[in-house]
């Protein structure tokens, strides 16, 4: 850790910045943007309120001087924003940035994967919650089948954006029957399937504790079919706990966002499309950086503002979660980038 790298109130340093480029999406996944809330009359951010690529890249560059080495482009659905490859090219040129990733539903990857790689993107994470068309169509709120997403994963691998990580949010009584079929499909492919406990992010996804399938239950189910052994974390603060198949057919990840807290070594900050900096996925509000940015503040002034936000950070929501916290007002995941 360099002398210039800030730490928060419990000694966590800033290492990862997640940048949302849009609050819009072409799906209406029930755990993120349910259609009954995000309907035809929902007011998304007007273009004038969204940071342009130069503004976002400037904040990313300043963050890199504070210790950020990893960037993740998110949304909404980030591939909906025009000229995204231009933005990736800007990020690629920032000194100190070692890794640029993108989270997507994968539908637009067949048309964009090779251009994204050429622009400097390193890898992608794709969301896929079932291999059953009916179940997946209900979950994504648009009736979209599995085939376009699988095509997107294949396109990403072909373009060199692998190993692709595939995220499955598991809900009891909804898609928990698809755990083993998903594991079987991705075994031996080199793609890393990650099972995520259904989280109480935002206020509109109908979260209930009884819908959560604990990671230990998922692990045991898979282990009984294909034996697993623990694998070391790729880096400090990694969210997913890694397990590898003993027969050498790859690995899975388990993100225990409810039953096994991981706040203690969290190094992530999130920048919304309108320029608010959030220091926790479960935060109710962020700090406005757009106003000082557009008011002409210098890089040093903006750097001091970001550093001050991080040094005051004390978030540890998942460690404090109880029967009352899910009812607290929180920013929607589609807004702050998951």
JOQUIUR-V670398 format. One record per helix or strand. SS is the DSSP state (~ for helix, > for strand). FROM is the first residue (numbers start at 0). LEN is the number of residues. If there is no record, write none. Layout:
# JOQUIUR-V670398
ss=SS from=FROM len=LEN
ss=SS from=FROM len=LEN
This chain:
# JOQUIUR-V670398
ss=> from=6 len=1
ss=> from=12 len=1
ss=> from=15 len=5
ss=~ from=46 len=3
ss=~ from=52 len=12
ss=> from=69 len=5
ss=~ from=77 len=3
ss=~ from=83 len=9
ss=> from=98 len=6
ss=~ from=108 len=11
ss=> from=122 len=5
ss=~ from=132 len=8
ss=~ from=146 len=13
ss=> from=164 len=7
ss=~ from=175 len=11
ss=> from=191 len=6
ss=~ from=208 len=3
ss=> from=211 len=1
ss=~ from=214 len=11
ss=> from=227 len=3
ss=> from=240 len=5
ss=> from=250 len=5
ss=~ from=262 len=3
ss=> from=267 len=4
ss=> from=275 len=3
ss=> from=286 len=2
ss=~ from=289 len=5
ss=~ from=298 len=13
ss=~ from=316 len=4
ss=~ from=324 len=3
ss=~ from=332 len=4
